Amino acid sequence: MKTIAFLLLFLATTASYAQMGKSVRFVNHTEFGGLFGRVKYQNPYAGNSDQVDSKTSLTIQTFNGVQVHRKLSAGVTLGMDWYKAALLNPVAGGLRYDFLGRKNVQLFGTVDAGYGFSWFHDDPEGFSTKGGLMVNPGLGMKVGKPGVAAFTITLTYKRQEAHIEKTPLWDQKQRFEDRVYNRLALRLGISF
C-alpha cells in the first residue's frame, strides 16, 4: 500500500509538470556500497552475557525522480540491503539537494524515508521476517560536469527496522524479535 502511495505521488508530480508546459528533467542516482556498524546482543551460549561485534553488509539502491527546482530533485528510491540475518528491500520517497560547489565538484544532501520489505528474504521453517520503517539521511559529493553523468560518493546514516516471529519454545506462547539496524553507509555511484 505504501509503495503504491509513493508511486502515485511520483506520477502526480510528473504529470503536473507536464501540464504546466515545463520540460521534465528526469534524475537517476544509482549507487552501491557497504553498511558498517557495531551490534550488541545477548549470547545464549555464554550465559546470556552481552556480546559486541562489528558487522558489515552490502547495499545497493537507485533513486529515480524529477528535478523540481534547479537544486532539488524528488523521487522514489528502491534498494536492497543484505544484513547477516535478513535481506530487506527498502522502498522510499527521496530528496536530493545540491548545496554548493565548483564547476566539476558538487556537495549534495540526500534523505530517503520509507519502508523496508522482505520480498526476497527466505526464512527457515518456523520463522517469519517482516521489514519495517527506514530512514536514510546523509551527505555526498558529485564529481563531473553539470548536466551530464557524474561519479558520486555518499556517506549516510541508515536506520532500518525489522520484526521476526519465531516458533515458540516449550514454555512460551509467542516468540519474536524486533531488530533495529543502525548503520553508517558508504556508497559509490553514478548520477545523471
Phi, psi and omega in degrees: 000316180294325178298316180297320179298317178297316181294321177295319177298317179298314180294323179294319178296315179297316181295322181294322177293320180295323180289330180283356179083005179276144176285136182267125177255117179278147183233137175230136177222104183249132184210158177222159180174208183237152173249123187240135179191170175249138184238131176250127182211163178273132179261108182293340181275354178239037178071032181058028175282154180287141178228143180237129180228153171274138181234140175231132181228161179264143178220147175215141179207158175225133177253126177232126183198196179237153177276111183280322181219170181305327182250352188241133175237142178231144180183204184242136178248129176241140183208182177212126180238123181261090172277167183300319185249007181205143173247108185246146182241093180287137172237123189214157167277141184222154175231144173230129183229126178276119181277288184207168178168180176254193185307307188252359180232128185227131173269134181222157176251151181221143173212133177230138176218132182183218186224136177263122180262162178246046184301317186258003180282138179244115182272149170288166182300133179092358180243151176217110182262129175236146179283195181194191182296150181220139173223143187211080176268154178181186179233153178210175179225131176258139176234113181158167181291140178300139178089352177233183182297143179224147173277145182230153169227130187229138176239117184226165171255128181240126176241119183230130178260152175211150179234127182239122174264135183239159176295128180297146174279179188301331183251017184240149175267326175212155180215126180210169179220128173258121181250146172232113179269110175255114186225151169266125182252129174241118185231148171247148182195193178223142182228137175211000000 
